[in-house]
Amino acid sequence: MYPCNECLENNWKFKYNNGFITAICQNCGNYIEFKAKKKKKLAVGVICKCGQAVLTQKELKFNKKKLKRLYYYTHCYYCRACRKHFYSDEFKIVNKDYRINLPRLF
């Protein structure tokens, strides 16, 4: 975000209202309103950000170390051209027994 036009400071507070974002300067009270950007939904067959390949679904390896984490992913989306992995919440598994598996420090 650019500095404020009136006080030339970069101290903004943001509010989201029905697809629009209002940026309010903390120093002088000047405000700017602009449209929020929509996130691109990930799915199999969607073109990657690099623009060269279509995303495919890839199964991730499972090991016992994943059970010691707060969450882990079973699958991800993969681009063969740029070799980038995209993780989605639809493949996210949250460990409910995470606190039980923590090692004791004392």
Residue pairs with C-beta under 8 A, 6 or more apart in sequence:
1 10
1 12
1 23
2 10
3 9
3 10
4 10
4 11
4 12
4 25
4 27
4 28
4 30
5 30
6 25
6 28
6 30
7 25
7 27
7 28
7 30
9 25
9 26
9 27
9 28
11 25
11 26
11 27
12 23
12 24
12 25
12 26
13 23
13 24
13 25
13 26
14 21
14 22
14 23
14 24
15 21
15 22
15 24
16 36
19 35
19 36
20 33
20 34
20 35
20 36
21 33
21 34
21 35
21 36
22 31
22 32
22 33
23 31
23 32
23 33
23 34
24 30
24 31
25 31
40 46
42 55
42 77
42 86
42 88
43 55
43 77
44 54
44 55
44 56
44 57
44 77
45 54
45 55
46 54
46 55
46 77
47 53
47 54
47 55
48 54
48 55
48 79
48 81
48 82
48 84
49 79
49 82
49 84
50 79
50 81
50 82
50 84
52 79
52 81
52 82
53 79
53 80
53 81
53 82
55 77
55 78
55 79
55 86
56 77
56 78
56 79
56 80
57 75
57 76
57 77
57 78
58 75
58 76
58 77
58 78
58 85
59 74
59 75
60 73
60 74
60 75
60 76
62 74
66 72
67 95
67 101
68 101
69 95
69 98
70 94
70 95
70 98
71 92
71 93
71 94
71 95
72 92
72 93
72 95
73 87
73 91
73 92
73 93
74 91
74 93
75 91
76 85
76 86
76 87
76 88
76 91
77 85
77 86
77 87
77 88
78 84
78 85
78 86
79 86
95 101
